[in-house]
Amino acid sequence: MTGLLQLVTDQYSRKARFLPAVLVVAPVCVLAGLAIPVATQIGTKVAALAAACLPFLVSQIVRDRGLLIESRLFVAWGGRPSEVLLRWRDAPSRTAVERRHRLVETHFGIALPDAAAEAADPAEADAVYAIATAALRERTRDRDRFPLVFAELVAYGFRRNGYACRLPAIAVCMLTAAGTVVLARWSVVPLGWKQQTGLIFFDALWAAVWWLGFTPVAVQRVAQKYANQLFVSLENLNTGPVSNSQPTEP
């Protein structure tokens, strides 16, 4: 019940984990709403129990898929975006990198490699950058002190988890469209041709939204915005107590 309560009350869990799961099953809900206007009373207690437990279950599945796809995306992008911002190599602005290094060293006391040291051992440099960005994420977890960081975190979590659910969501759309035809063909439920056309069009449109809206490029774009906001927070970071109110997935 604690996990279910967190799903309902926590903004990150609702928007970044549960909302993608709801969007996945939306075509089924639309079909059910039109095809079965009168809800059956058989198994009401079982349905109520499922309704209480299912949201937490699907949110965990969405989260796990998101974390799995995240590691693959980081490899494709050449590293975690927040760590990339600390690299000297291929940096669009060496001045910006120098500023980030200086702030990290000031706030965390972590000695970051200079351009020559990074060039000599990029893997070791990336390991140090990973330590520094992990410390930064921990120090910016308080959503009240860092509302913009939290907002970008939620946007990233939603887009990442949505991309992780893209193929299952499209499969649901296709199966729902096929189910619409079968239900109408065998007169299982009363669906006129206008209703059939509307449902199938909705399924096709919904599949297109998933395919075009949740892409690796879209995830990378919001990931970079989140990383940038993390480092902007360094400008106002102090040595106050750390809050545990914000997830640290990305």
SENU-734316 format. One line per field, with one value per residue (C-alpha): z, x, y. Coordinates in Angstrom, 2 decimals. Each point is the difference from the previous one (the first is absolute). Last residue first. Example, Ala and Ser with C-alpha at 12.3 -4.5 7.8 and 13.67 -1.06 7.14 Angstrom:
% residues 2
z: (7.14_0.66);
x: (13.67_-1.37);
y: (-1.06_-3.44);
//
This chain:
% residues 250
z: (-14.61_2.85_2.97_1.38_2.04_3.64_1.67_1.12_0.49_2.70_-1.00_-1.51_-2.69_-3.65_-1.73_-3.06_0.20_-0.93_-3.55_-0.07_0.67_-2.42_-2.81_0.79_0.01_-3.31_-1.41_1.09_-1.56_-3.40_0.34_0.59_-3.09_-2.09_1.27_-1.13_1.81_-1.98_-3.49_0.70_3.00_-1.77_-3.10_2.10_1.46_-3.47_-1.17_3.10_-0.34_-3.65_0.97_2.64_-2.29_-2.84_2.26_1.56_-3.43_-1.20_2.89_3.07_2.06_2.00_-0.70_-3.45_-1.51_-2.43_2.49_2.71_-2.54_-1.64_3.33_1.17_-3.03_0.86_3.63_-1.05_-2.15_2.72_2.63_-2.26_-0.35_3.79_0.38_-2.51_1.66_3.64_0.43_-1.92_2.46_2.91_-1.37_-0.81_3.42_1.91_-1.96_0.59_3.70_0.31_-1.84_2.51_2.90_-1.18_-0.44_3.52_1.67_3.59_0.26_-2.02_2.39_-2.02_-1.04_2.26_-0.96_-3.71_0.44_1.87_-2.80_-2.49_1.73_0.32_-3.67_-1.01_1.89_-1.89_-3.27_0.67_0.65_-3.32_-1.88_1.13_-1.69_-1.61_3.37_1.66_-2.72_0.15_3.79_2.27_2.76_3.65_2.11_2.88_-0.37_-0.20_-1.22_-2.19_-1.66_-0.51_-1.57_-2.27_-1.17_-0.80_-1.91_-2.01_-0.87_-1.07_-2.10_-2.00_-2.62_1.91_-2.33_2.60_3.18_1.70_2.85_-2.07_-1.10_3.61_0.13_-3.37_1.09_-2.55_-3.71_-1.04_-1.18_3.25_2.04_-2.01_0.80_3.72_-0.18_-1.75_3.06_2.41_-1.94_-0.21_3.77_0.59_-2.32_1.74_3.38_-1.16_-1.30_3.42_1.95_-2.30_0.06_3.76_0.76_-3.33_0.36_3.41_-1.38_-2.95_2.32_2.12_-3.06_-1.38_-1.89_0.07_-3.64_-1.01_-2.29_-2.88_-1.28_-3.52_0.40_3.35_-0.69_-3.26_1.64_2.90_-2.39_-1.97_3.25_1.14_-0.86_1.06_3.50_0.22_-1.12_2.74_2.76_-0.17_-0.79_0.85_2.97_1.46_-0.32_1.61_3.01_1.53_-1.99_-0.77_3.53_1.41_-2.24_1.19_3.63_-0.60);
x: (18.62_-1.54_0.54_-3.49_-0.71_-1.02_3.16_1.09_3.67_0.90_1.51_3.46_-1.04_-0.96_-1.00_2.25_0.13_-3.69_0.99_1.87_-3.11_-2.01_2.38_-0.33_-3.81_0.01_2.38_-2.30_-2.96_1.72_1.36_-3.49_-1.33_2.92_-0.53_-3.64_-3.32_-2.11_0.19_-0.69_-2.28_-2.01_-0.24_-1.38_-2.60_-1.05_-0.38_-1.99_-2.19_-0.69_-0.92_-2.40_-1.60_-0.41_-1.58_-2.33_-1.07_-0.47_-2.31_1.19_-2.45_2.11_0.79_-1.47_2.55_1.31_-0.30_2.04_2.51_0.47_0.46_2.39_2.20_0.14_0.73_2.76_1.61_-0.21_1.31_2.96_0.68_0.06_2.28_2.40_-0.01_0.22_3.73_-0.55_-2.71_2.28_2.67_-2.48_-1.67_3.26_1.52_-2.98_-0.04_3.72_-0.44_-2.65_2.18_2.95_-2.28_-1.42_3.44_-0.54_-3.48_0.92_2.82_2.04_2.63_2.84_-0.43_0.03_3.19_1.74_-0.91_1.30_3.38_0.39_-0.89_2.45_2.75_-0.79_-0.10_3.52_1.21_-1.45_1.43_3.60_2.61_-2.58_-1.68_3.33_0.82_-3.42_0.06_-1.22_-2.50_1.03_-3.09_-0.39_-3.76_-1.10_3.20_1.19_-3.42_-0.12_3.46_-0.68_-3.28_1.73_2.79_-2.57_-1.81_3.26_0.86_-3.17_-1.25_1.72_1.26_2.49_0.02_-2.61_-2.12_-3.15_0.36_-0.53_-3.42_-0.92_0.84_2.39_0.73_-3.59_-0.45_1.47_-2.23_-3.00_0.72_0.21_-3.28_-1.82_0.35_-0.84_-3.17_-1.05_0.36_-1.98_-2.81_-0.21_-0.07_-2.79_-1.91_0.03_-0.93_-2.93_-1.13_-0.41_-3.10_-1.74_0.71_-1.68_-3.01_-0.23_0.09_-2.76_-2.13_0.39_-3.26_-1.60_0.64_0.46_-2.67_1.44_2.04_1.10_0.58_1.79_1.71_1.42_1.22_1.53_1.79_1.37_1.21_1.99_3.43_-0.98_-0.79_3.43_1.69_-1.96_1.02_3.77_1.06_-3.15_-1.43_3.28_1.60_-2.96_-0.15_-3.46_-1.63_3.08_1.30_-3.26_0.27_3.56_-1.06_-2.94);
y: (10.08_-2.07_2.29_0.46_3.17_0.42_-1.23_3.45_0.90_2.49_3.36_0.39_2.43_-0.30_3.20_-0.10_-3.78_-0.06_0.92_-3.30_-2.04_2.14_-0.92_-3.69_0.21_1.83_-2.61_-2.80_1.85_0.04_-3.52_-1.39_1.78_-1.26_-3.56_0.24_0.31_2.46_-1.46_-3.67_0.56_2.68_-2.19_-2.87_2.35_1.12_-3.59_-0.95_3.09_-0.80_-3.56_1.28_2.57_-2.45_-2.60_2.56_1.23_-3.57_-0.77_-1.84_-2.07_-2.45_-3.64_0.44_-2.40_2.59_2.87_-1.69_-1.28_3.42_1.76_-2.71_0.62_3.70_-0.88_-2.38_2.69_2.65_-2.41_-0.83_3.73_0.30_-3.02_1.62_3.42_-1.10_0.79_3.23_0.98_-0.87_2.32_2.78_-0.14_-0.25_2.89_2.27_-0.92_0.74_3.30_1.06_-1.18_2.07_2.99_-0.41_-0.03_1.12_-1.51_-3.09_-0.90_-2.51_2.53_-1.16_-3.64_0.79_2.03_-2.81_-2.42_2.58_0.14_-3.77_-0.50_2.72_-1.86_-3.20_1.95_1.26_-3.54_-1.13_2.99_-0.68_2.21_2.30_0.52_0.80_2.54_1.70_0.32_-2.74_0.78_0.28_-0.59_2.46_-0.11_3.64_1.67_-2.88_-0.24_3.78_0.13_-2.94_1.53_3.31_-1.75_-1.93_3.24_1.64_-3.02_0.59_-2.49_-2.81_-2.75_-1.13_2.07_-2.15_1.36_0.38_-3.63_-1.06_1.66_-1.50_-3.59_-1.43_-0.29_0.54_-3.61_-1.33_2.31_-1.19_-3.63_0.74_1.90_-2.85_-2.20_2.81_0.79_-3.63_-0.30_3.21_-1.09_-3.37_1.76_2.30_-3.03_-1.65_3.13_0.72_-3.65_-0.35_2.07_-0.61_-3.71_-0.05_1.84_-2.39_-2.99_1.55_0.72_-3.50_0.08_3.42_0.74_3.60_1.40_1.99_-2.95_0.82_3.71_0.04_-3.31_1.28_3.22_-1.93_-2.36_2.94_1.67_-3.04_1.44_3.51_-1.25_-1.65_3.23_1.87_-2.42_0.40_3.57_1.95_-1.86_-1.24_3.45_1.77_-2.31_-0.38_-2.78_-2.09_0.56_-1.37_-3.07_-0.65_0.32_-2.33);
//
